């Protein structure tokens, strides 16, 4: 008997989505994307539904990303689903971003990659006590997609560049300080909130009443240092700054960057720089161009092999160093796809 990967409940005025792959950290599958997207459109046109919310089963993760192993297997066998997954996922991200009704995410536990894509673009963003956000894609030969170009590039003090390149984790208080999340509400209150939303309560009113201000961001203490170290006109400039700074913070982050795919670091730097000047849909189009190239490149498969399949944590990146990568090579990741560009469904 197969288990439903995602549940949908219409409870009065509330449409509730529950991700349900707790043993896989609720990783997002193509099947889940294909179920969530049409349900959102149905609820958008349902006058009884006033608010849509997304949550997840289990205590460990809201959603730890996309189903990377499936993407690896599809890519290795030249299955069109390798890029098709991203095409449909990015369309879902755009629908959430432009949703005409209040869309609220209730995130407790790990949220990365695809999980960020179905939560951060909503109008209301709740973080629980176990919230742990990261965009660690440079460690598997990828880049922070699902709209990372848009929201990371707009964070204060170059923190978005820092998070994108290093893949560092932040907790709920840091996310709220940055605006990635909006409300801190402990997960024991979620069911009560869902009940009130089902009765037609305003999301702003009910979430504000449960929100706690009694949390402090540790990352805030590093904003000035992050801004100094992660600003610049090139990735090489950032690395030079880190190499010249002997502080523990700088050396820790230098070590982190040395473990990442050099190609991923280069494309991610340009992605965040470009994203600051683009609207959301153009950011998503850029990311689809990038991922289409990534899925035919070496480092994604090597990164997944080393971290997920063989788990030896010893990826052999090609090229091994950023100074071996020309600007022309990076240009290839941003070229128009001619007849294969990402298009968005009209409602």
C-alpha positions as CSV (number, residue, x, y, z in Angstrom):
1,X,0.0,0.0,0.0
2,X,1.5,3.3,-1.1
3,X,1.7,6.2,1.3
4,X,0.5,9.6,0.2
5,X,3.5,11.9,-0.2
6,X,1.4,15.0,0.4
7,X,-2.0,15.5,2.1
8,X,-4.6,18.1,1.2
9,X,-7.4,19.1,3.5
10,X,-10.1,21.7,3.0
11,X,-11.1,22.8,6.5
12,X,-13.6,25.5,6.4
13,X,-11.8,28.6,5.2
14,X,-8.4,26.9,5.2
15,X,-6.7,24.9,2.5
16,X,-4.0,22.9,4.3
17,X,-1.1,21.2,2.5
18,X,1.0,18.7,4.6
19,X,4.2,17.3,3.2
20,X,4.4,13.6,4.2
21,X,7.7,12.0,3.6
22,X,9.2,12.2,7.1
23,X,11.6,9.3,6.6
24,X,13.1,11.2,3.7
25,X,13.1,14.5,5.5
26,X,10.0,15.4,3.4
27,X,12.2,15.8,0.3
28,X,10.2,17.2,-2.6
29,X,9.4,14.8,-5.4
30,X,8.1,15.4,-8.9
31,X,4.9,13.7,-7.8
32,X,4.5,16.1,-5.0
33,X,5.1,19.1,-7.2
34,X,2.5,17.7,-9.7
35,X,-0.1,17.4,-6.9
36,X,0.5,20.7,-5.2
37,X,0.4,22.9,-8.2
38,X,-3.1,22.1,-9.5
39,X,-4.5,22.0,-5.9
40,X,-3.3,25.5,-5.4
41,X,-5.1,26.6,-8.5
42,X,-8.3,24.9,-7.5
43,X,-8.2,26.6,-4.1
44,X,-7.3,29.9,-5.6
45,X,-10.7,29.8,-7.5
46,X,-12.6,28.4,-4.6
47,X,-14.5,31.3,-2.8
48,X,-14.8,29.2,0.4
49,X,-11.0,29.0,0.8
50,X,-9.6,32.3,2.3
51,X,-6.1,31.1,3.3
52,X,-3.8,28.3,2.2
53,X,-1.2,26.9,4.6
54,X,1.7,24.4,4.1
55,X,3.2,22.3,6.9
56,X,4.9,18.9,7.2
57,X,4.8,15.7,9.3
58,X,7.6,14.7,11.6
59,X,9.8,16.7,14.0
60,X,13.0,16.7,12.1
61,X,12.4,18.5,8.8
62,X,9.9,20.7,7.0
63,X,11.5,19.8,3.7
64,X,15.2,19.2,3.3
65,X,15.2,19.9,-0.5
66,X,14.4,18.2,-3.7
67,X,14.7,14.5,-4.3
68,X,18.4,14.7,-5.3
69,X,18.9,11.0,-5.8
70,X,16.1,10.8,-8.3
71,X,17.6,13.8,-10.1
72,X,21.0,12.1,-10.2
73,X,19.5,8.9,-11.6
74,X,17.5,10.8,-14.3
75,X,20.5,12.9,-15.3
76,X,22.8,9.9,-15.5
77,X,20.3,8.1,-17.8
78,X,19.6,11.2,-19.9
79,X,15.9,11.2,-18.8
80,X,14.2,14.5,-19.6
81,X,12.8,14.5,-16.1
82,X,16.2,15.7,-14.8
83,X,15.5,19.2,-16.1
84,X,11.7,18.6,-16.3
85,X,11.6,18.4,-12.5
86,X,13.1,21.9,-12.2
87,X,10.8,23.3,-14.9
88,X,7.7,22.2,-13.0
89,X,9.2,23.1,-9.6
90,X,10.0,26.7,-10.7
91,X,6.5,27.1,-12.1
92,X,5.2,26.1,-8.6
93,X,7.5,28.6,-7.0
94,X,6.2,31.3,-9.2
95,X,2.6,30.4,-8.5
96,X,3.3,30.6,-4.7
97,X,5.0,34.0,-5.2
98,X,2.1,35.5,-7.1
99,X,-0.7,33.7,-5.2
100,X,-3.8,35.9,-5.0
101,X,-4.8,34.5,-1.5
102,X,-2.8,34.5,1.7
103,X,-0.3,31.6,1.6
104,X,1.3,30.8,4.9
105,X,4.2,28.4,5.6
106,X,4.7,26.8,9.0
107,X,8.3,25.6,9.0
108,X,9.7,23.6,12.0
109,X,12.9,21.7,11.5
110,X,15.3,21.6,8.5
111,X,14.3,23.7,5.5
112,X,16.6,23.6,2.4
113,X,16.4,23.8,-1.3
114,X,13.0,22.7,-2.6
115,X,11.6,23.2,0.9
116,X,12.6,26.9,0.8
117,X,10.9,27.2,-2.6
118,X,7.5,26.1,-1.2
119,X,7.8,28.3,1.9
120,X,9.8,31.4,1.6
121,X,7.9,33.0,-1.3
122,X,4.5,32.9,0.5
123,X,3.0,36.1,2.0
124,X,3.2,34.7,5.6
125,X,6.3,32.8,6.9
126,X,6.3,31.1,10.3
127,X,9.4,29.6,11.9
128,X,9.2,27.2,14.8
129,X,11.6,26.3,17.6
130,X,13.6,23.7,15.5
131,X,13.8,25.8,12.3
132,X,17.1,25.4,10.5
133,X,17.5,27.1,7.2
134,X,20.3,26.5,4.6
135,X,21.0,26.7,0.9
136,X,23.9,24.3,0.7
137,X,23.8,23.6,-3.0
138,X,27.4,24.7,-3.8
139,X,28.5,21.6,-1.8
140,X,26.9,19.3,-4.4
141,X,27.8,21.1,-7.6
142,X,24.6,23.0,-7.8
143,X,23.6,26.5,-6.8
144,X,20.9,28.1,-4.5
145,X,17.9,27.9,-6.8
146,X,14.1,28.0,-6.3
147,X,14.3,31.8,-6.3
148,X,17.5,32.2,-4.3
149,X,18.6,34.7,-7.0
150,X,15.7,36.9,-5.9
151,X,15.4,36.7,-2.1
152,X,19.1,36.1,-1.2
153,X,20.3,39.0,-3.3
154,X,18.0,41.3,-1.4
155,X,19.2,40.5,2.1
156,X,21.0,43.2,4.0
157,X,24.8,43.4,4.4
158,X,25.6,40.8,1.7
159,X,24.3,38.1,4.0
160,X,22.6,36.5,1.0
161,X,26.0,36.2,-0.8
162,X,27.4,34.7,2.4
163,X,24.6,32.1,2.7
164,X,24.7,31.3,-1.0
165,X,28.4,30.6,-1.2
166,X,29.0,28.9,2.1
167,X,25.7,27.1,2.6
168,X,25.8,28.0,6.3
169,X,22.8,27.2,8.5
170,X,20.8,29.8,10.3
171,X,18.1,29.4,13.0
172,X,14.7,31.0,13.4
173,X,15.9,34.2,15.1
174,X,18.4,34.8,12.3
175,X,15.8,34.2,9.6
176,X,13.4,36.7,11.3
177,X,16.1,39.3,11.6
178,X,16.8,38.9,7.9
179,X,13.1,38.7,6.8
180,X,13.4,35.2,5.5
181,X,10.8,34.3,8.1
182,X,8.3,36.7,9.7
183,X,6.9,35.1,12.8
184,X,8.4,32.9,15.5
185,X,5.7,30.5,16.8
186,X,6.4,27.3,18.6
187,X,5.0,24.2,16.7
188,X,2.7,23.2,19.6
189,X,0.5,26.1,18.5
190,X,0.2,25.2,14.9
191,X,-3.0,23.1,15.1
192,X,-4.8,25.8,17.1
193,X,-3.8,28.3,14.4
194,X,-5.0,26.0,11.7
195,X,-8.4,25.8,13.5
196,X,-8.7,29.5,13.8
197,X,-7.7,30.0,10.1
198,X,-10.4,27.4,9.2
199,X,-12.9,29.6,11.0
200,X,-12.0,32.5,8.9
201,X,-9.6,34.4,11.1
202,X,-7.2,36.8,9.5
203,X,-3.7,35.4,9.1
204,X,-2.1,38.7,10.1
205,X,-4.3,38.9,13.2
206,X,-3.9,35.3,14.4
207,X,-0.1,35.0,13.6
208,X,0.7,38.3,15.3
209,X,-1.2,37.1,18.4
210,X,1.0,33.9,18.6
211,X,4.3,35.5,17.6
212,X,7.0,35.8,20.2
213,X,9.7,38.5,20.2
214,X,11.7,36.8,22.9
215,X,14.4,35.5,20.6
216,X,17.7,37.1,19.6
217,X,19.7,36.6,16.4
218,X,23.4,35.5,16.9
219,X,24.1,36.1,13.2
220,X,23.3,39.8,13.7
221,X,26.6,40.1,15.6
222,X,28.4,39.1,12.4
223,X,26.6,41.4,9.9
224,X,29.3,44.0,9.8
225,X,32.0,41.3,9.3
226,X,29.9,39.5,6.6
227,X,29.4,42.8,4.8
228,X,33.1,43.5,4.8
229,X,34.2,40.0,3.7
230,X,31.4,39.0,1.3
231,X,31.2,42.2,-0.8
232,X,33.2,42.7,-4.0
233,X,33.1,42.6,-7.7
234,X,34.3,39.0,-8.1
235,X,34.5,35.7,-6.2
236,X,38.2,36.0,-6.3
237,X,38.0,39.3,-4.4
238,X,35.9,37.7,-1.6
239,X,38.4,34.8,-1.3
240,X,41.3,37.3,-1.2
241,X,39.6,39.1,1.7
242,X,39.1,35.9,3.6
243,X,42.7,34.8,3.0
244,X,43.9,38.2,4.3
245,X,41.7,38.2,7.4
246,X,43.1,36.0,10.2
247,X,39.9,36.0,12.3
248,X,38.3,32.7,13.2
249,X,35.2,33.8,11.3
250,X,37.1,34.5,8.1
251,X,39.2,31.4,8.3
252,X,36.2,29.1,9.0
253,X,34.4,30.5,6.0
254,X,37.5,30.2,3.8
255,X,37.7,26.6,4.7
256,X,34.1,26.1,3.8
257,X,34.5,27.7,0.4
258,X,37.5,25.4,-0.3
259,X,35.3,22.4,0.1
260,X,32.7,23.6,-2.4
261,X,32.6,23.1,-6.2
262,X,34.6,25.9,-7.7
263,X,32.3,26.0,-10.7
264,X,29.3,26.3,-8.4
265,X,30.9,29.1,-6.5
266,X,31.6,31.0,-9.7
267,X,28.1,30.6,-11.1
268,X,26.5,31.3,-7.7
269,X,28.4,34.6,-7.3
270,X,27.2,35.8,-10.7
271,X,23.7,34.5,-10.0
272,X,23.4,36.6,-6.8
273,X,24.8,39.7,-8.5
274,X,22.5,39.3,-11.4
275,X,19.5,38.5,-9.3
276,X,19.6,41.9,-7.5
277,X,18.7,43.6,-10.7
278,X,16.0,41.2,-11.9
279,X,12.3,40.7,-11.0
280,X,11.2,37.3,-9.7
281,X,10.2,35.7,-12.9
282,X,13.4,36.7,-14.7
283,X,15.3,35.3,-11.7
284,X,13.5,32.0,-12.2
285,X,14.2,32.0,-16.0
286,X,17.9,32.6,-15.3
287,X,18.0,29.8,-12.8
288,X,16.4,27.4,-15.3
289,X,19.1,28.3,-17.8
290,X,21.7,27.6,-15.1
291,X,20.3,24.3,-14.0
292,X,19.9,23.1,-17.6
293,X,23.7,23.5,-17.9
294,X,24.4,22.1,-14.5
295,X,22.5,18.9,-15.3
296,X,24.8,18.2,-18.2
297,X,28.0,19.2,-16.3
298,X,30.4,17.1,-14.2
299,X,30.2,18.6,-10.7
300,X,26.6,17.9,-9.8
301,X,27.0,14.2,-10.3
302,X,30.3,14.1,-8.5
303,X,28.9,16.1,-5.6
304,X,25.9,13.8,-5.2
305,X,28.1,10.7,-5.5
306,X,30.4,12.0,-2.7
307,X,27.8,13.3,-0.3
308,X,24.8,11.1,-0.9
309,X,25.7,7.9,-2.7
310,X,29.2,6.8,-1.6
311,X,29.2,9.2,1.3
312,X,33.0,9.5,1.2
313,X,32.7,13.3,1.4
314,X,35.6,13.6,-1.0
315,X,34.3,15.1,-4.2
316,X,36.8,15.4,-7.1
317,X,35.6,18.7,-8.7
318,X,36.5,19.5,-12.3
319,X,38.1,22.0,-12.5
320,X,39.7,21.8,-9.0
321,X,40.4,25.5,-8.6
322,X,38.5,28.7,-9.4
323,X,41.5,30.2,-11.3
324,X,41.1,27.4,-13.9
325,X,37.6,28.6,-14.8
326,X,37.3,31.3,-17.4
327,X,34.5,33.9,-17.6
328,X,33.5,32.3,-21.0
329,X,32.9,29.0,-19.2
330,X,30.6,30.7,-16.7
331,X,28.8,32.5,-19.5
332,X,27.6,29.1,-20.8
333,X,25.4,28.7,-17.7
334,X,23.5,31.9,-18.4
335,X,22.9,31.6,-22.1
336,X,19.3,31.7,-23.4
337,X,17.9,28.3,-24.2
338,X,16.2,29.4,-27.4
339,X,13.0,27.2,-27.6
340,X,13.4,25.7,-24.2
341,X,13.1,28.8,-22.0
342,X,11.1,28.6,-18.8
343,X,7.5,29.8,-19.3
344,X,4.8,30.4,-16.7
345,X,1.3,29.1,-16.9
346,X,-1.4,31.8,-17.0
347,X,-4.3,31.3,-14.6
